[in-house]
């Protein structure tokens, strides 16, 4: 399993745009083969900060996500709404050690 945490800081005047585009991306991403989770999180103390928690069965499944039409649409739409480029950090999963409980 591979998990990527994507940190995003959105310009205040584009919060609704970002949320709408990200919800659409989430809706399609959770239906992808190999997707285990795709959570959209908003920081409680700073409503302009978001974290996307993306869990896939494999590096290949995560890479395939970045080739989908919905991801490419999201990537291009949200880029100008960000204070600075998003930061994605990949993680290896220690626990849980299997898919049980992921969905």
N, C-alpha and C positions, 0 to 999 in steps of 0.2 A: 504494500500500500504506500501511496505517496500523498502527502498533504501539503498544500501551498497556502500560506497566509498572505493575502494581498492587502496592503495598507494604502488607503486613499484619503487624501484631504481635498474636499470639494469646495469650490468657490461658493460663497453664501447665496449668491443670486441664481445658482443652478442646482440647488438641493433637490427640488422636486423633479427636475429633468433627470438628474442622476439616479434618483430612487426609481423613477418609472422605467428607465432604460435597464437598470440593474435587476429589477423584478422580472422584466421580460427575459433577460439573459438567464436568470435563475430558473425560471419556469421551463425553459428548454434544456438547460444544463442538467437538471435532475433527471431528465429522461434519457440522457446519453448512456450508451452501453459502457460499463466500467465506472460510472459515477456512484460514489457511496454517500456523499453529502455535498451540498453546496449552500452554505449558510451566508446570509447577508446580515452583518452586525453593524450597529450604529453606536458610537461612543456616547455614553450617558452624560459626560461632562463637557463634551465638545461635539455638537450635532453636525459639524462639518467633517468629522473623521469617521471613516468606515473601515471595517475589516471584512474581507471575503474569505471564508474558510472553505477550501475546495479539497475534497478527498476523492481520490481515484484508486482503482484496484492496482494500477501499474503506471509506470512512466509513460508507456505507450498510450494508455487511455487518457492521461493528462495531456500529452502532446496532441492527440487527436482532437481534444476539446478546442485547442487553439486554432484548429483548421475549420471549425464549424461556422456556418453562415451567421448564426446568432451571436457567437463570440466576436467575430470580425465586425459585425454591425455595432455591437456594444463598444468594442475597443475604439472604433473610429468616432462614435458619437460622444463618448464621455471624455476623450482626451482634452478637448479645449475647456472642459468644465472643471478641471483639476488645478489646484494651486501649484502643484509640481507633479512630475510623472509618478505613477503608482509604483509601489515597491512590492514585488512578489518574492517570498522566501520559501523554498522547498524544505520539507521536513520528512524524515523517515519515521514511520510509526512504530513505536515499541509496544504499546498496549492501546487498544485491544489487539491481540495477535491474530485475530481472524475477523471475518466480516460480520460475525454475530453482533447484533446491537447497533450496527451502523445505519440501518434504514428503519 
